[in-house]
Amino acid sequence: MLTHKLLALLILTVVGLIALSLPRQLRKPRGLPLTYGAQQQRAPVHTPPKHHVGAFGRLSNEALAAKDRQLRKIRGKAKDTLQPKGSKVLLLTGTDGKGHNGAITGLLEQVEANREEYCAYHGYQFVFMNLTKYVTPKKHPVWAKISAIQEALETNPTAEWVWWLDTDAIIMTPEIDLASHLLNPDILRRRMACDRTITLPDGTSSGLRVPCNMDVNNIDMVVSQDHNGVNAGSIFFRRTEWSTAFLDMWADPMYVNGQFERQEQDVLNHIIINHPKLREHVAIIPQRVINAYSVGGDEMGWVTGDLVVHFAGCWVSNDCDKRWQDFWNRRFVVKPTD
Ligand SMILES: *[C@@H]1O[C@H](CO)[C@@H](O)[C@H](O)[C@H]1NC(C)=O
């Protein structure tokens, strides 16, 4: 009698365990690029009502279908801007000529030449902005970055994407074109650090995972994270209303005057972590794709072939000048094609 009961319990446990493990098996395996097909399969199936009552009153099924076509058209367009070529990309670097960047002899000239060469090769626009006009005693100079990105978007209407790159960075592999490296739906989908946790500025995990089913066509901002959360030293914005609104909010005086140790960068982290709806527009990608550091482990430190080396944090040590020159001499050089 007892053995029968035990057997029944055992069978129940096994069945329960199998049931528990099922959803996990149904999940998409890691590392595989997601397709829209897979997403659609998982969406709940429902029959549309005969009439849809919305803000615009009753819409016939025909009208709804027309709206649908319109939406698909817009989406198609969005897809186009995800493969920017030539002047549709604007590389932006800005400086007020002060701070640690002034410590290295000839750094600004090198930076300008480095970016110009890269942009000439690919036909990108390059803006080297004097940030002095945006630096006020009331706020930390790093906040000028946001004004610079806003100005670049406003004054260069052909640019679909603005890539902000800090002054203390060198483009090491200028052959890399952004449409095939990153700004392309399929590549971006694969680059997105799906299922990773978002790191907090203090180095601990936020517990938030980047979802694996994000719609790349919704992405308006691309950024990477290091051990202190997102790093705003290399960041991409797409020309959309979302970006305009986001930049506007990012520079909110409440944030500028708030208690954020690493200023605009920690604020960026704060917004991404606390606003799930905004987060749907943010791609967090592995660091070395756009922001390798001059020192660091496998996922962080520059390796031959990486696009950029960024000397973030280097300025606290004294050998920065030497390290910069070392990388400068190792960079690849390209000549514009005809
Ligand atoms: C940047 O602008 C400021 C103020 O207009 C000016 O004094 C400074 O010389 C400029 N720097 C460069 C490198 O042009």
Ligand as a Chemical Component Dictionary entry (heavy atoms), coordinates in Angstrom:
data_LIG
# 
_chem_comp.id                   LIG 
_chem_comp.type                 NON-POLYMER 
_chem_comp.pdbx_formal_charge   0 
_chem_comp.three_letter_code    LIG 
# 
loop_
_chem_comp_atom.comp_id 
_chem_comp_atom.atom_id 
_chem_comp_atom.alt_atom_id 
_chem_comp_atom.type_symbol 
_chem_comp_atom.charge 
_chem_comp_atom.model_Cartn_x 
_chem_comp_atom.model_Cartn_y 
_chem_comp_atom.model_Cartn_z 
_chem_comp_atom.pdbx_ordinal 
LIG C1 C1 C 0 35.898 77.776 -29.202 1  
LIG O1 O1 O 0 35.033 78.837 -28.927 2  
LIG C2 C2 C 0 35.518 79.748 -27.965 3  
LIG C3 C3 C 0 34.433 80.743 -27.651 4  
LIG O2 O2 O 0 33.728 81.131 -28.786 5  
LIG C4 C4 C 0 36.784 80.386 -28.459 6  
LIG O3 O3 O 0 37.322 81.279 -27.501 7  
LIG C5 C5 C 0 37.818 79.299 -28.754 8  
LIG O4 O4 O 0 38.968 79.839 -29.313 9  
LIG C6 C6 C 0 37.224 78.272 -29.705 10 
LIG N1 N1 N 0 38.174 77.185 -29.853 11 
LIG C7 C7 C 0 38.616 76.772 -31.038 12 
LIG C8 C8 C 0 39.604 75.634 -31.009 13 
LIG O5 O5 O 0 38.252 77.255 -32.071 14 
# 
loop_
_chem_comp_bond.comp_id 
_chem_comp_bond.atom_id_1 
_chem_comp_bond.atom_id_2 
_chem_comp_bond.value_order 
_chem_comp_bond.pdbx_ordinal 
LIG C1 O1 SING 1  
LIG C1 C6 SING 2  
LIG O1 C2 SING 3  
LIG C2 C3 SING 4  
LIG C2 C4 SING 5  
LIG C3 O2 SING 6  
LIG C4 O3 SING 7  
LIG C4 C5 SING 8  
LIG C5 O4 SING 9  
LIG C5 C6 SING 10 
LIG C6 N1 SING 11 
LIG N1 C7 SING 12 
LIG C7 C8 SING 13 
LIG C7 O5 DOUB 14 
# 
